[in-house]
Amino acid sequence: GDDIRVDVGTTLSYRHFCNKVWNAVKFVLAALGPDFVPHPPEETEPRRPMERWVLSRLAQAAGECGRRMEAMEVHGAVAAVHHFWLRSFCDVYLVGDAGRL
């Protein structure tokens, strides 16, 4: 049918996720400072093990997201992004490497 089921718990969970994204972006921008100018991607390479680790996790998440989208499994694609952001980027990389940004 054309009905969409809306679960209040799931909606609240995604609200919390969006808040986590907002706070992480604010944190990173503040840590980088107002004079930060990013290098072009082709001139950027990871220098520390933690940078290599988080980039490997990002590559895994991007691959999983792509596979899920090709299979029309949007929920699985969203779960891959969600898991990377919360468990790898915020919980490990930002907490462990925050002083080095």
C-alpha positions in Angstrom: 0.0 0.0 0.0 0.9 3.7 0.1 0.8 3.9 3.8 4.0 4.7 5.7 4.4 3.4 9.2 6.0 5.9 11.5 7.5 4.5 14.7 8.0 7.1 17.4 11.0 5.3 18.9 12.7 5.1 15.5 11.9 8.8 14.8 13.4 9.8 18.1 16.5 7.7 17.5 17.1 9.5 14.2 16.5 12.8 15.9 19.3 11.9 18.4 21.5 10.8 15.5 21.0 14.2 13.7 21.9 15.9 16.9 25.1 13.8 17.2 26.0 14.8 13.6 25.4 18.5 14.4 27.5 18.3 17.6 30.4 16.4 16.0 30.6 18.9 13.1 30.5 21.8 15.5 33.3 20.2 17.6 35.5 19.5 14.5 35.1 23.0 13.1 35.9 24.5 16.5 39.0 22.3 16.9 40.2 23.2 13.4 39.8 26.9 14.1 38.6 29.8 11.9 41.8 30.0 9.8 41.7 26.3 8.7 42.1 25.8 4.9 41.7 22.2 3.8 44.3 20.7 1.4 43.1 19.3 -1.9 42.2 15.6 -1.5 44.9 14.5 -3.9 47.5 16.2 -1.6 46.1 14.7 1.6 47.3 11.4 3.1 46.9 9.9 6.5 49.9 10.3 8.7 49.0 8.6 11.9 47.6 5.1 12.5 44.3 6.5 13.8 43.8 8.4 10.6 44.4 5.3 8.5 42.1 3.3 10.8 39.2 5.8 10.5 39.7 6.1 6.7 39.6 2.3 6.4 36.3 2.2 8.4 34.9 5.0 6.1 35.8 3.0 3.0 34.1 -0.1 4.5 31.0 1.9 5.3 30.9 3.5 1.9 31.3 0.1 0.2 28.5 -1.4 2.3 26.3 1.7 1.7 26.9 1.3 -2.1 26.1 -2.4 -2.1 22.9 -1.9 -0.1 21.7 0.9 -2.3 22.3 -1.1 -5.4 20.2 -3.9 -3.8 17.5 -1.3 -3.0 18.1 -1.9 0.7 17.9 1.7 1.9 17.6 0.7 5.5 20.9 -1.3 5.3 22.6 1.7 3.7 21.4 4.0 6.4 22.5 1.5 9.0 26.1 1.4 7.5 26.3 5.2 7.6 24.8 5.4 11.1 27.2 2.7 12.5 30.3 4.4 11.0 29.3 7.8 12.3 28.5 6.8 15.8 30.8 3.8 16.5 33.9 4.6 14.5 34.0 8.4 13.9 32.5 9.8 17.1 33.1 7.1 19.7 36.6 6.2 18.6 38.2 8.8 16.3 37.0 12.0 17.9 37.3 10.8 21.4 40.8 9.3 20.9 42.3 11.7 18.4 40.4 15.0 19.3 43.5 16.8 20.5 45.3 16.2 17.2 42.8 17.7 14.8 
